[in-house]
Amino acid sequence: MPPSEPRSSNQTWPRQAHNLVFHSDVGTELDPSHVRRAFRAALARAEGVTAAEWIPRELRHSFVSLLSDQGVPLEEISRLVGPRRRSTGSRSGR
């Protein structure tokens, strides 16, 4: 039986071994939908947070702002956060 299919309707999905630090509930690589789902679930449990006002990108903005406020050089921040999209390269003329 393929590892991506449940054994029966009342059993849990088998874990897959991919040596990932962050993985889905079944042990596979995360994709954006996994992250959005987990983020919404965390917001639903957080007191005093309006979930509709937050998206995962907000974490990126907050991270960059906190680093910048602490005086971390822009080049280091860029290295830490990487491009927003894999196809995005350096567009600055420095």
PDB file of N, CA, C and O in Angstrom:
ATOM      1  N   MET A   1       0.850  -1.180   0.000  1.00  0.00           N
ATOM      2  CA  MET A   1       0.000   0.000   0.000  1.00  0.00           C
ATOM      3  C   MET A   1       0.892   1.238   0.000  1.00  0.00           C
ATOM      4  O   MET A   1       1.849   1.288   0.772  1.00  0.00           O
ATOM      5  N   PRO A   2       0.610   2.260  -0.853  1.00  0.00           N
ATOM      6  CA  PRO A   2       1.419   3.481  -0.876  1.00  0.00           C
ATOM      7  C   PRO A   2       1.353   4.202   0.467  1.00  0.00           C
ATOM      8  O   PRO A   2       0.308   4.195   1.118  1.00  0.00           O
ATOM      9  N   PRO A   3       2.464   4.829   0.897  1.00  0.00           N
ATOM     10  CA  PRO A   3       2.471   5.494   2.200  1.00  0.00           C
ATOM     11  C   PRO A   3       1.568   6.710   2.275  1.00  0.00           C
ATOM     12  O   PRO A   3       1.275   7.176   3.376  1.00  0.00           O
ATOM     13  N   SER A   4       1.113   7.247   1.141  1.00  0.00           N
ATOM     14  CA  SER A   4       0.268   8.438   1.171  1.00  0.00           C
ATOM     15  C   SER A   4      -1.213   8.123   1.361  1.00  0.00           C
ATOM     16  O   SER A   4      -2.022   9.046   1.451  1.00  0.00           O
ATOM     17  N   GLU A   5      -1.586   6.861   1.423  1.00  0.00           N
ATOM     18  CA  GLU A   5      -2.986   6.493   1.600  1.00  0.00           C
ATOM     19  C   GLU A   5      -3.204   5.887   2.980  1.00  0.00           C
ATOM     20  O   GLU A   5      -2.368   5.121   3.460  1.00  0.00           O
ATOM     21  N   PRO A   6      -4.323   6.225   3.621  1.00  0.00           N
ATOM     22  CA  PRO A   6      -4.591   5.624   4.935  1.00  0.00           C
ATOM     23  C   PRO A   6      -4.865   4.132   4.781  1.00  0.00           C
ATOM     24  O   PRO A   6      -5.343   3.673   3.743  1.00  0.00           O
ATOM     25  N   ARG A   7      -4.554   3.393   5.830  1.00  0.00           N
ATOM     26  CA  ARG A   7      -4.797   1.949   5.796  1.00  0.00           C
ATOM     27  C   ARG A   7      -6.279   1.637   5.899  1.00  0.00           C
ATOM     28  O   ARG A   7      -6.766   0.707   5.257  1.00  0.00           O
ATOM     29  N   SER A   8      -6.986   2.395   6.690  1.00  0.00           N
ATOM     30  CA  SER A   8      -8.441   2.269   6.763  1.00  0.00           C
ATOM     31  C   SER A   8      -8.981   3.581   7.303  1.00  0.00           C
ATOM     32  O   SER A   8      -8.213   4.446   7.723  1.00  0.00           O
ATOM     33  N   SER A   9     -10.277   3.732   7.294  1.00  0.00           N
ATOM     34  CA  SER A   9     -10.859   5.007   7.697  1.00  0.00           C
ATOM     35  C   SER A   9     -10.668   5.321   9.179  1.00  0.00           C
ATOM     36  O   SER A   9     -10.766   6.484   9.573  1.00  0.00           O
ATOM     37  N   ASN A  10     -10.400   4.322  10.003  1.00  0.00           N
ATOM     38  CA  ASN A  10     -10.256   4.595  11.435  1.00  0.00           C
ATOM     39  C   ASN A  10      -8.806   4.561  11.902  1.00  0.00           C
ATOM     40  O   ASN A  10      -8.553   4.650  13.104  1.00  0.00           O
ATOM     41  N   GLN A  11      -7.852   4.434  10.991  1.00  0.00           N
ATOM     42  CA  GLN A  11      -6.447   4.438  11.368  1.00  0.00           C
ATOM     43  C   GLN A  11      -5.807   5.758  10.963  1.00  0.00           C
ATOM     44  O   GLN A  11      -6.289   6.454  10.069  1.00  0.00           O
ATOM     45  N   THR A  12      -4.715   6.084  11.637  1.00  0.00           N
ATOM     46  CA  THR A  12      -4.007   7.313  11.306  1.00  0.00           C
ATOM     47  C   THR A  12      -3.130   7.088  10.086  1.00  0.00           C
ATOM     48  O   THR A  12      -2.817   5.952   9.731  1.00  0.00           O
ATOM     49  N   TRP A  13      -2.742   8.171   9.457  1.00  0.00           N
ATOM     50  CA  TRP A  13      -1.879   8.099   8.283  1.00  0.00           C
ATOM     51  C   TRP A  13      -0.503   7.627   8.736  1.00  0.00           C
ATOM     52  O   TRP A  13      -0.026   8.049   9.790  1.00  0.00           O
ATOM     53  N   PRO A  14       0.130   6.774   7.972  1.00  0.00           N
ATOM     54  CA  PRO A  14       1.486   6.338   8.341  1.00  0.00           C
ATOM     55  C   PRO A  14       2.474   7.489   8.199  1.00  0.00           C
ATOM     56  O   PRO A  14       2.368   8.292   7.272  1.00  0.00           O
ATOM     57  N   ARG A  15       3.414   7.567   9.098  1.00  0.00           N
ATOM     58  CA  ARG A  15       4.446   8.602   9.023  1.00  0.00           C
ATOM     59  C   ARG A  15       5.460   8.239   7.945  1.00  0.00           C
ATOM     60  O   ARG A  15       5.793   7.070   7.752  1.00  0.00           O
ATOM     61  N   GLN A  16       5.932   9.244   7.261  1.00  0.00           N
ATOM     62  CA  GLN A  16       6.955   9.024   6.250  1.00  0.00           C
ATOM     63  C   GLN A  16       8.266   9.597   6.762  1.00  0.00           C
ATOM     64  O   GLN A  16       8.270  10.651   7.397  1.00  0.00           O
ATOM     65  N   ALA A  17       9.353   8.937   6.504  1.00  0.00           N
ATOM     66  CA  ALA A  17      10.669   9.369   6.967  1.00  0.00           C
ATOM     67  C   ALA A  17      11.368  10.138   5.854  1.00  0.00           C
ATOM     68  O   ALA A  17      11.845   9.544   4.887  1.00  0.00           O
ATOM     69  N   HIS A  18      11.429  11.463   5.994  1.00  0.00           N
ATOM     70  CA  HIS A  18      12.107  12.305   5.011  1.00  0.00           C
ATOM     71  C   HIS A  18      13.198  13.148   5.672  1.00  0.00           C
ATOM     72  O   HIS A  18      13.797  13.998   5.013  1.00  0.00           O
ATOM     73  N   ASN A  19      13.465  12.931   6.955  1.00  0.00           N
ATOM     74  CA  ASN A  19      14.478  13.696   7.682  1.00  0.00           C
ATOM     75  C   ASN A  19      14.240  15.202   7.595  1.00  0.00           C
ATOM     76  O   ASN A  19      15.178  15.975   7.400  1.00  0.00           O
ATOM     77  N   LEU A  20      12.998  15.607   7.738  1.00  0.00           N
ATOM     78  CA  LEU A  20      12.635  17.016   7.699  1.00  0.00           C
ATOM     79  C   LEU A  20      12.529  17.564   9.116  1.00  0.00           C
ATOM     80  O   LEU A  20      12.052  16.876  10.019  1.00  0.00           O
ATOM     81  N   VAL A  21      12.970  18.797   9.308  1.00  0.00           N
ATOM     82  CA  VAL A  21      12.812  19.447  10.607  1.00  0.00           C
ATOM     83  C   VAL A  21      11.362  19.880  10.777  1.00  0.00           C
ATOM     84  O   VAL A  21      10.758  19.645  11.824  1.00  0.00           O
ATOM     85  N   PHE A  22      10.808  20.506   9.756  1.00  0.00           N
ATOM     86  CA  PHE A  22       9.416  20.928   9.767  1.00  0.00           C
ATOM     87  C   PHE A  22       8.695  20.093   8.717  1.00  0.00           C
ATOM     88  O   PHE A  22       9.106  20.046   7.558  1.00  0.00           O
ATOM     89  N   HIS A  23       7.629  19.441   9.129  1.00  0.00           N
ATOM     90  CA  HIS A  23       6.922  18.553   8.220  1.00  0.00           C
ATOM     91  C   HIS A  23       5.433  18.569   8.522  1.00  0.00           C
ATOM     92  O   HIS A  23       4.995  19.065   9.559  1.00  0.00           O
ATOM     93  N   SER A  24       4.673  18.019   7.599  1.00  0.00           N
ATOM     94  CA  SER A  24       3.230  17.926   7.782  1.00  0.00           C
ATOM     95  C   SER A  24       2.920  16.902   8.868  1.00  0.00           C
ATOM     96  O   SER A  24       3.819  16.243   9.391  1.00  0.00           O
ATOM     97  N   ASP A  25       1.656  16.778   9.196  1.00  0.00           N
ATOM     98  CA  ASP A  25       1.236  15.805  10.208  1.00  0.00           C
ATOM     99  C   ASP A  25       1.558  14.371   9.804  1.00  0.00           C
ATOM    100  O   ASP A  25       1.664  13.493  10.660  1.00  0.00           O
ATOM    101  N   VAL A  26       1.714  14.131   8.512  1.00  0.00           N
ATOM    102  CA  VAL A  26       2.020  12.781   8.047  1.00  0.00           C
ATOM    103  C   VAL A  26       3.496  12.607   7.694  1.00  0.00           C
ATOM    104  O   VAL A  26       3.889  11.567   7.165  1.00  0.00           O
ATOM    105  N   GLY A  27       4.316  13.625   7.987  1.00  0.00           N
ATOM    106  CA  GLY A  27       5.751  13.502   7.796  1.00  0.00           C
ATOM    107  C   GLY A  27       6.271  13.918   6.437  1.00  0.00           C
ATOM    108  O   GLY A  27       7.442  13.696   6.129  1.00  0.00           O
ATOM    109  N   THR A  28       5.418  14.521   5.615  1.00  0.00           N
ATOM    110  CA  THR A  28       5.865  14.960   4.294  1.00  0.00           C
ATOM    111  C   THR A  28       6.264  16.435   4.324  1.00  0.00           C
ATOM    112  O   THR A  28       6.003  17.145   5.296  1.00  0.00           O
ATOM    113  N   GLU A  29       6.899  16.878   3.245  1.00  0.00           N
ATOM    114  CA  GLU A  29       7.338  18.267   3.133  1.00  0.00           C
ATOM    115  C   GLU A  29       6.130  19.207   3.225  1.00  0.00           C
ATOM    116  O   GLU A  29       5.061  18.912   2.691  1.00  0.00           O
ATOM    117  N   LEU A  30       6.316  20.335   3.905  1.00  0.00           N
ATOM    118  CA  LEU A  30       5.243  21.317   4.018  1.00  0.00           C
ATOM    119  C   LEU A  30       5.046  22.049   2.698  1.00  0.00           C
ATOM    120  O   LEU A  30       6.000  22.276   1.953  1.00  0.00           O
ATOM    121  N   ASP A  31       3.824  22.407   2.423  1.00  0.00           N
ATOM    122  CA  ASP A  31       3.539  23.294   1.308  1.00  0.00           C
ATOM    123  C   ASP A  31       2.765  24.478   1.883  1.00  0.00           C
ATOM    124  O   ASP A  31       2.358  24.430   3.043  1.00  0.00           O
ATOM    125  N   PRO A  32       2.552  25.530   1.110  1.00  0.00           N
ATOM    126  CA  PRO A  32       1.886  26.724   1.641  1.00  0.00           C
ATOM    127  C   PRO A  32       0.540  26.453   2.312  1.00  0.00           C
ATOM    128  O   PRO A  32       0.203  27.123   3.288  1.00  0.00           O
ATOM    129  N   SER A  33      -0.228  25.500   1.819  1.00  0.00           N
ATOM    130  CA  SER A  33      -1.537  25.241   2.432  1.00  0.00           C
ATOM    131  C   SER A  33      -1.381  24.688   3.846  1.00  0.00           C
ATOM    132  O   SER A  33      -2.196  24.994   4.716  1.00  0.00           O
ATOM    133  N   HIS A  34      -0.343  23.876   4.094  1.00  0.00           N
ATOM    134  CA  HIS A  34      -0.091  23.369   5.451  1.00  0.00           C
ATOM    135  C   HIS A  34       0.209  24.527   6.403  1.00  0.00           C
ATOM    136  O   HIS A  34      -0.306  24.584   7.520  1.00  0.00           O
ATOM    137  N   VAL A  35       1.053  25.443   5.937  1.00  0.00           N
ATOM    138  CA  VAL A  35       1.456  26.575   6.780  1.00  0.00           C
ATOM    139  C   VAL A  35       0.261  27.469   7.076  1.00  0.00           C
ATOM    140  O   VAL A  35       0.065  27.881   8.220  1.00  0.00           O
ATOM    141  N   ARG A  36      -0.540  27.775   6.056  1.00  0.00           N
ATOM    142  CA  ARG A  36      -1.728  28.617   6.277  1.00  0.00           C
ATOM    143  C   ARG A  36      -2.695  27.969   7.260  1.00  0.00           C
ATOM    144  O   ARG A  36      -3.244  28.643   8.132  1.00  0.00           O
ATOM    145  N   ARG A  37      -2.904  26.664   7.122  1.00  0.00           N
ATOM    146  CA  ARG A  37      -3.833  25.948   8.007  1.00  0.00           C
ATOM    147  C   ARG A  37      -3.335  25.985   9.451  1.00  0.00           C
ATOM    148  O   ARG A  37      -4.107  26.255  10.371  1.00  0.00           O
ATOM    149  N   ALA A  38      -2.053  25.715   9.645  1.00  0.00           N
ATOM    150  CA  ALA A  38      -1.478  25.734  10.999  1.00  0.00           C
ATOM    151  C   ALA A  38      -1.506  27.143  11.583  1.00  0.00           C
ATOM    152  O   ALA A  38      -1.755  27.324  12.774  1.00  0.00           O
ATOM    153  N   PHE A  39      -1.249  28.137  10.739  1.00  0.00           N
ATOM    154  CA  PHE A  39      -1.265  29.526  11.195  1.00  0.00           C
ATOM    155  C   PHE A  39      -2.666  29.928  11.648  1.00  0.00           C
ATOM    156  O   PHE A  39      -2.829  30.550  12.697  1.00  0.00           O
ATOM    157  N   ARG A  40      -3.685  29.568  10.846  1.00  0.00           N
ATOM    158  CA  ARG A  40      -5.073  29.881  11.235  1.00  0.00           C
ATOM    159  C   ARG A  40      -5.460  29.170  12.530  1.00  0.00           C
ATOM    160  O   ARG A  40      -6.156  29.745  13.367  1.00  0.00           O
ATOM    161  N   ALA A  41      -5.020  27.945  12.698  1.00  0.00           N
ATOM    162  CA  ALA A  41      -5.333  27.196  13.925  1.00  0.00           C
ATOM    163  C   ALA A  41      -4.680  27.864  15.132  1.00  0.00           C
ATOM    164  O   ALA A  41      -5.297  27.971  16.192  1.00  0.00           O
ATOM    165  N   ALA A  42      -3.439  28.311  14.978  1.00  0.00           N
ATOM    166  CA  ALA A  42      -2.747  28.988  16.085  1.00  0.00           C
ATOM    167  C   ALA A  42      -3.446  30.301  16.427  1.00  0.00           C
ATOM    168  O   ALA A  42      -3.589  30.637  17.603  1.00  0.00           O
ATOM    169  N   LEU A  43      -3.880  31.042  15.415  1.00  0.00           N
ATOM    170  CA  LEU A  43      -4.593  32.295  15.665  1.00  0.00           C
ATOM    171  C   LEU A  43      -5.922  32.054  16.366  1.00  0.00           C
ATOM    172  O   LEU A  43      -6.329  32.847  17.214  1.00  0.00           O
ATOM    173  N   ALA A  44      -6.587  30.987  16.025  1.00  0.00           N
ATOM    174  CA  ALA A  44      -7.873  30.665  16.651  1.00  0.00           C
ATOM    175  C   ALA A  44      -7.697  30.398  18.146  1.00  0.00           C
ATOM    176  O   ALA A  44      -8.606  30.656  18.935  1.00  0.00           O
ATOM    177  N   ARG A  45      -6.534  29.884  18.533  1.00  0.00           N
ATOM    178  CA  ARG A  45      -6.270  29.594  19.954  1.00  0.00           C
ATOM    179  C   ARG A  45      -5.717  30.802  20.717  1.00  0.00           C
ATOM    180  O   ARG A  45      -5.703  30.801  21.948  1.00  0.00           O
ATOM    181  N   ALA A  46      -5.268  31.821  20.001  1.00  0.00           N
ATOM    182  CA  ALA A  46      -4.642  32.981  20.648  1.00  0.00           C
ATOM    183  C   ALA A  46      -5.704  33.948  21.161  1.00  0.00           C
ATOM    184  O   ALA A  46      -6.619  34.331  20.432  1.00  0.00           O
ATOM    185  N   GLU A  47      -5.567  34.331  22.410  1.00  0.00           N
ATOM    186  CA  GLU A  47      -6.500  35.289  22.993  1.00  0.00           C
ATOM    187  C   GLU A  47      -6.116  36.706  22.586  1.00  0.00           C
ATOM    188  O   GLU A  47      -4.933  37.040  22.522  1.00  0.00           O
ATOM    189  N   GLY A  48      -7.110  37.531  22.314  1.00  0.00           N
ATOM    190  CA  GLY A  48      -6.871  38.932  21.998  1.00  0.00           C
ATOM    191  C   GLY A  48      -6.370  39.185  20.590  1.00  0.00           C
ATOM    192  O   GLY A  48      -5.907  40.287  20.296  1.00  0.00           O
ATOM    193  N   VAL A  49      -6.449  38.192  19.708  1.00  0.00           N
ATOM    194  CA  VAL A  49      -5.988  38.349  18.331  1.00  0.00           C
ATOM    195  C   VAL A  49      -7.188  38.214  17.407  1.00  0.00           C
ATOM    196  O   VAL A  49      -7.985  37.285  17.533  1.00  0.00           O
ATOM    197  N   THR A  50      -7.304  39.143  16.486  1.00  0.00           N
ATOM    198  CA  THR A  50      -8.345  39.057  15.476  1.00  0.00           C
ATOM    199  C   THR A  50      -7.755  38.320  14.286  1.00  0.00           C
ATOM    200  O   THR A  50      -6.958  38.883  13.535  1.00  0.00           O
ATOM    201  N   ALA A  51      -8.142  37.076  14.113  1.00  0.00           N
ATOM    202  CA  ALA A  51      -7.534  36.209  13.109  1.00  0.00           C
ATOM    203  C   ALA A  51      -7.640  36.776  11.695  1.00  0.00           C
ATOM    204  O   ALA A  51      -6.731  36.581  10.888  1.00  0.00           O
ATOM    205  N   ALA A  52      -8.723  37.467  11.383  1.00  0.00           N
ATOM    206  CA  ALA A  52      -8.911  38.006  10.038  1.00  0.00           C
ATOM    207  C   ALA A  52      -7.876  39.071   9.685  1.00  0.00           C
ATOM    208  O   ALA A  52      -7.669  39.361   8.507  1.00  0.00           O
ATOM    209  N   GLU A  53      -7.232  39.650  10.680  1.00  0.00           N
ATOM    210  CA  GLU A  53      -6.242  40.700  10.436  1.00  0.00           C
ATOM    211  C   GLU A  53      -4.842  40.154  10.189  1.00  0.00           C
ATOM    212  O   GLU A  53      -3.926  40.922   9.893  1.00  0.00           O
ATOM    213  N   TRP A  54      -4.662  38.855  10.305  1.00  0.00           N
ATOM    214  CA  TRP A  54      -3.324  38.268  10.200  1.00  0.00           C
ATOM    215  C   TRP A  54      -3.240  37.249   9.077  1.00  0.00           C
ATOM    216  O   TRP A  54      -4.161  36.467   8.846  1.00  0.00           O
ATOM    217  N   ILE A  55      -2.106  37.283   8.386  1.00  0.00           N
ATOM    218  CA  ILE A  55      -1.757  36.278   7.389  1.00  0.00           C
ATOM    219  C   ILE A  55      -0.302  35.891   7.662  1.00  0.00           C
ATOM    220  O   ILE A  55       0.419  36.659   8.298  1.00  0.00           O
ATOM    221  N   PRO A  56       0.147  34.725   7.200  1.00  0.00           N
ATOM    222  CA  PRO A  56       1.525  34.317   7.493  1.00  0.00           C
ATOM    223  C   PRO A  56       2.580  35.350   7.110  1.00  0.00           C
ATOM    224  O   PRO A  56       3.610  35.453   7.775  1.00  0.00           O
ATOM    225  N   ARG A  57       2.338  36.112   6.055  1.00  0.00           N
ATOM    226  CA  ARG A  57       3.299  37.134   5.635  1.00  0.00           C
ATOM    227  C   ARG A  57       3.555  38.163   6.740  1.00  0.00           C
ATOM    228  O   ARG A  57       4.628  38.762   6.801  1.00  0.00           O
ATOM    229  N   GLU A  58       2.560  38.362   7.612  1.00  0.00           N
ATOM    230  CA  GLU A  58       2.729  39.300   8.723  1.00  0.00           C
ATOM    231  C   GLU A  58       3.922  38.918   9.600  1.00  0.00           C
ATOM    232  O   GLU A  58       4.613  39.787  10.132  1.00  0.00           O
ATOM    233  N   LEU A  59       4.157  37.608   9.748  1.00  0.00           N
ATOM    234  CA  LEU A  59       5.306  37.160  10.545  1.00  0.00           C
ATOM    235  C   LEU A  59       6.611  37.605   9.911  1.00  0.00           C
ATOM    236  O   LEU A  59       7.539  38.009  10.611  1.00  0.00           O
ATOM    237  N   ARG A  60       6.688  37.532   8.585  1.00  0.00           N
ATOM    238  CA  ARG A  60       7.875  37.976   7.863  1.00  0.00           C
ATOM    239  C   ARG A  60       8.097  39.475   8.087  1.00  0.00           C
ATOM    240  O   ARG A  60       9.214  39.906   8.375  1.00  0.00           O
ATOM    241  N   HIS A  61       7.041  40.253   7.954  1.00  0.00           N
ATOM    242  CA  HIS A  61       7.146  41.698   8.156  1.00  0.00           C
ATOM    243  C   HIS A  61       7.584  42.020   9.582  1.00  0.00           C
ATOM    244  O   HIS A  61       8.440  42.879   9.796  1.00  0.00           O
ATOM    245  N   SER A  62       7.001  41.336  10.544  1.00  0.00           N
ATOM    246  CA  SER A  62       7.369  41.571  11.948  1.00  0.00           C
ATOM    247  C   SER A  62       8.826  41.209  12.196  1.00  0.00           C
ATOM    248  O   SER A  62       9.540  41.948  12.873  1.00  0.00           O
ATOM    249  N   PHE A  63       9.274  40.080  11.658  1.00  0.00           N
ATOM    250  CA  PHE A  63      10.658  39.640  11.817  1.00  0.00           C
ATOM    251  C   PHE A  63      11.618  40.687  11.253  1.00  0.00           C
ATOM    252  O   PHE A  63      12.594  41.054  11.906  1.00  0.00           O
ATOM    253  N   VAL A  64      11.339  41.164  10.044  1.00  0.00           N
ATOM    254  CA  VAL A  64      12.191  42.169   9.405  1.00  0.00           C
ATOM    255  C   VAL A  64      12.179  43.465  10.224  1.00  0.00           C
ATOM    256  O   VAL A  64      13.228  44.077  10.426  1.00  0.00           O
ATOM    257  N   SER A  65      11.023  43.879  10.687  1.00  0.00           N
ATOM    258  CA  SER A  65      10.932  45.114  11.472  1.00  0.00           C
ATOM    259  C   SER A  65      11.715  45.018  12.775  1.00  0.00           C
ATOM    260  O   SER A  65      12.426  45.950  13.149  1.00  0.00           O
ATOM    261  N   LEU A  66      11.582  43.893  13.459  1.00  0.00           N
ATOM    262  CA  LEU A  66      12.315  43.722  14.722  1.00  0.00           C
ATOM    263  C   LEU A  66      13.825  43.727  14.498  1.00  0.00           C
ATOM    264  O   LEU A  66      14.564  44.343  15.267  1.00  0.00           O
ATOM    265  N   LEU A  67      14.284  43.052  13.459  1.00  0.00           N
ATOM    266  CA  LEU A  67      15.721  43.055  13.154  1.00  0.00           C
ATOM    267  C   LEU A  67      16.196  44.454  12.803  1.00  0.00           C
ATOM    268  O   LEU A  67      17.249  44.890  13.269  1.00  0.00           O
ATOM    269  N   SER A  68      15.430  45.157  11.989  1.00  0.00           N
ATOM    270  CA  SER A  68      15.799  46.512  11.585  1.00  0.00           C
ATOM    271  C   SER A  68      15.851  47.450  12.791  1.00  0.00           C
ATOM    272  O   SER A  68      16.770  48.260  12.913  1.00  0.00           O
ATOM    273  N   ASP A  69      14.865  47.341  13.678  1.00  0.00           N
ATOM    274  CA  ASP A  69      14.841  48.176  14.884  1.00  0.00           C
ATOM    275  C   ASP A  69      16.048  47.927  15.773  1.00  0.00           C
ATOM    276  O   ASP A  69      16.461  48.813  16.521  1.00  0.00           O
ATOM    277  N   GLN A  70      16.617  46.731  15.698  1.00  0.00           N
ATOM    278  CA  GLN A  70      17.789  46.394  16.509  1.00  0.00           C
ATOM    279  C   GLN A  70      19.103  46.750  15.804  1.00  0.00           C
ATOM    280  O   GLN A  70      20.184  46.480  16.327  1.00  0.00           O
ATOM    281  N   GLY A  71      19.006  47.351  14.624  1.00  0.00           N
ATOM    282  CA  GLY A  71      20.197  47.798  13.916  1.00  0.00           C
ATOM    283  C   GLY A  71      20.895  46.745  13.072  1.00  0.00           C
ATOM    284  O   GLY A  71      22.045  46.933  12.676  1.00  0.00           O
ATOM    285  N   VAL A  72      20.222  45.646  12.792  1.00  0.00           N
ATOM    286  CA  VAL A  72      20.823  44.604  11.949  1.00  0.00           C
ATOM    287  C   VAL A  72      20.930  45.165  10.529  1.00  0.00           C
ATOM    288  O   VAL A  72      19.958  45.710  10.007  1.00  0.00           O
ATOM    289  N   PRO A  73      22.100  45.038   9.902  1.00  0.00           N
ATOM    290  CA  PRO A  73      22.275  45.569   8.544  1.00  0.00           C
ATOM    291  C   PRO A  73      21.299  44.940   7.551  1.00  0.00           C
ATOM    292  O   PRO A  73      20.949  43.765   7.664  1.00  0.00           O
ATOM    293  N   LEU A  74      20.867  45.742   6.579  1.00  0.00           N
ATOM    294  CA  LEU A  74      19.901  45.295   5.580  1.00  0.00           C
ATOM    295  C   LEU A  74      20.381  44.044   4.836  1.00  0.00           C
ATOM    296  O   LEU A  74      19.585  43.154   4.536  1.00  0.00           O
ATOM    297  N   GLU A  75      21.670  43.980   4.542  1.00  0.00           N
ATOM    298  CA  GLU A  75      22.197  42.816   3.830  1.00  0.00           C
ATOM    299  C   GLU A  75      22.009  41.540   4.650  1.00  0.00           C
ATOM    300  O   GLU A  75      21.694  40.485   4.099  1.00  0.00           O
ATOM    301  N   GLU A  76      22.202  41.637   5.968  1.00  0.00           N
ATOM    302  CA  GLU A  76      22.030  40.470   6.839  1.00  0.00           C
ATOM    303  C   GLU A  76      20.551  40.079   6.934  1.00  0.00           C
ATOM    304  O   GLU A  76      20.215  38.895   6.923  1.00  0.00           O
ATOM    305  N   ILE A  77      19.681  41.070   7.027  1.00  0.00           N
ATOM    306  CA  ILE A  77      18.243  40.786   7.062  1.00  0.00           C
ATOM    307  C   ILE A  77      17.836  40.082   5.769  1.00  0.00           C
ATOM    308  O   ILE A  77      17.099  39.096   5.799  1.00  0.00           O
ATOM    309  N   SER A  78      18.314  40.587   4.642  1.00  0.00           N
ATOM    310  CA  SER A  78      17.992  39.969   3.352  1.00  0.00           C
ATOM    311  C   SER A  78      18.475  38.529   3.297  1.00  0.00           C
ATOM    312  O   SER A  78      17.777  37.655   2.782  1.00  0.00           O
ATOM    313  N   ARG A  79      19.664  38.280   3.824  1.00  0.00           N
ATOM    314  CA  ARG A  79      20.194  36.921   3.828  1.00  0.00           C
ATOM    315  C   ARG A  79      19.332  36.006   4.695  1.00  0.00           C
ATOM    316  O   ARG A  79      19.099  34.851   4.339  1.00  0.00           O
ATOM    317  N   LEU A  80      18.863  36.513   5.816  1.00  0.00           N
ATOM    318  CA  LEU A  80      18.066  35.708   6.744  1.00  0.00           C
ATOM    319  C   LEU A  80      16.677  35.393   6.203  1.00  0.00           C
ATOM    320  O   LEU A  80      16.196  34.269   6.349  1.00  0.00           O
ATOM    321  N   VAL A  81      16.038  36.360   5.591  1.00  0.00           N
ATOM    322  CA  VAL A  81      14.666  36.124   5.135  1.00  0.00           C
ATOM    323  C   VAL A  81      14.590  35.572   3.726  1.00  0.00           C
ATOM    324  O   VAL A  81      13.593  34.946   3.365  1.00  0.00           O
ATOM    325  N   GLY A  82      15.609  35.786   2.930  1.00  0.00           N
ATOM    326  CA  GLY A  82      15.600  35.280   1.565  1.00  0.00           C
ATOM    327  C   GLY A  82      14.533  35.956   0.732  1.00  0.00           C
ATOM    328  O   GLY A  82      13.785  36.797   1.231  1.00  0.00           O
ATOM    329  N   PRO A  83      14.462  35.589  -0.542  1.00  0.00           N
ATOM    330  CA  PRO A  83      13.435  36.193  -1.410  1.00  0.00           C
ATOM    331  C   PRO A  83      12.056  35.684  -1.054  1.00  0.00           C
ATOM    332  O   PRO A  83      11.909  34.566  -0.560  1.00  0.00           O
ATOM    333  N   ARG A  84      11.035  36.506  -1.306  1.00  0.00           N
ATOM    334  CA  ARG A  84       9.651  36.086  -1.048  1.00  0.00           C
ATOM    335  C   ARG A  84       9.254  34.957  -1.968  1.00  0.00           C
ATOM    336  O   ARG A  84       8.493  34.070  -1.582  1.00  0.00           O
ATOM    337  N   ARG A  85       9.760  34.985  -3.167  1.00  0.00           N
ATOM    338  CA  ARG A  85       9.463  33.919  -4.130  1.00  0.00           C
ATOM    339  C   ARG A  85      10.780  33.323  -4.583  1.00  0.00           C
ATOM    340  O   ARG A  85      11.796  34.015  -4.640  1.00  0.00           O
ATOM    341  N   ARG A  86      10.761  32.054  -4.902  1.00  0.00           N
ATOM    342  CA  ARG A  86      11.982  31.380  -5.327  1.00  0.00           C
ATOM    343  C   ARG A  86      12.554  31.990  -6.595  1.00  0.00           C
ATOM    344  O   ARG A  86      13.767  31.947  -6.802  1.00  0.00           O
ATOM    345  N   SER A  87      11.711  32.556  -7.447  1.00  0.00           N
ATOM    346  CA  SER A  87      12.176  33.128  -8.700  1.00  0.00           C
ATOM    347  C   SER A  87      12.714  34.543  -8.539  1.00  0.00           C
ATOM    348  O   SER A  87      13.274  35.103  -9.481  1.00  0.00           O
ATOM    349  N   THR A  88      12.549  35.125  -7.350  1.00  0.00           N
ATOM    350  CA  THR A  88      12.977  36.477  -7.107  1.00  0.00           C
ATOM    351  C   THR A  88      14.476  36.519  -6.837  1.00  0.00           C
ATOM    352  O   THR A  88      14.982  35.830  -5.951  1.00  0.00           O
ATOM    353  N   GLY A  89      15.149  37.307  -7.584  1.00  0.00           N
ATOM    354  CA  GLY A  89      16.582  37.494  -7.359  1.00  0.00           C
ATOM    355  C   GLY A  89      16.828  38.872  -6.806  1.00  0.00           C
ATOM    356  O   GLY A  89      15.885  39.587  -6.466  1.00  0.00           O
ATOM    357  N   SER A  90      18.070  39.250  -6.714  1.00  0.00           N
ATOM    358  CA  SER A  90      18.416  40.589  -6.239  1.00  0.00           C
ATOM    359  C   SER A  90      18.049  41.595  -7.314  1.00  0.00           C
ATOM    360  O   SER A  90      18.504  41.493  -8.453  1.00  0.00           O
ATOM    361  N   ARG A  91      17.238  42.551  -6.957  1.00  0.00           N
ATOM    362  CA  ARG A  91      16.817  43.570  -7.917  1.00  0.00           C
ATOM    363  C   ARG A  91      17.410  44.928  -7.599  1.00  0.00           C
ATOM    364  O   ARG A  91      17.149  45.897  -8.312  1.00  0.00           O
ATOM    365  N   SER A  92      18.201  45.015  -6.546  1.00  0.00           N
ATOM    366  CA  SER A  92      18.769  46.309  -6.189  1.00  0.00           C
ATOM    367  C   SER A  92      20.007  46.574  -7.036  1.00  0.00           C
ATOM    368  O   SER A  92      20.663  45.640  -7.499  1.00  0.00           O
ATOM    369  N   GLY A  93      20.317  47.828  -7.233  1.00  0.00           N
ATOM    370  CA  GLY A  93      21.468  48.198  -8.047  1.00  0.00           C
ATOM    371  C   GLY A  93      22.691  48.519  -7.204  1.00  0.00           C
ATOM    372  O   GLY A  93      23.556  49.271  -7.654  1.00  0.00           O
ATOM    373  N   ARG A  94      22.791  47.984  -6.013  1.00  0.00           N
ATOM    374  CA  ARG A  94      23.924  48.313  -5.140  1.00  0.00           C
ATOM    375  C   ARG A  94      25.214  47.805  -5.676  1.00  0.00           C
ATOM    376  O   ARG A  94      26.260  48.000  -5.058  1.00  0.00           O
TER     377      ARG A  94
END
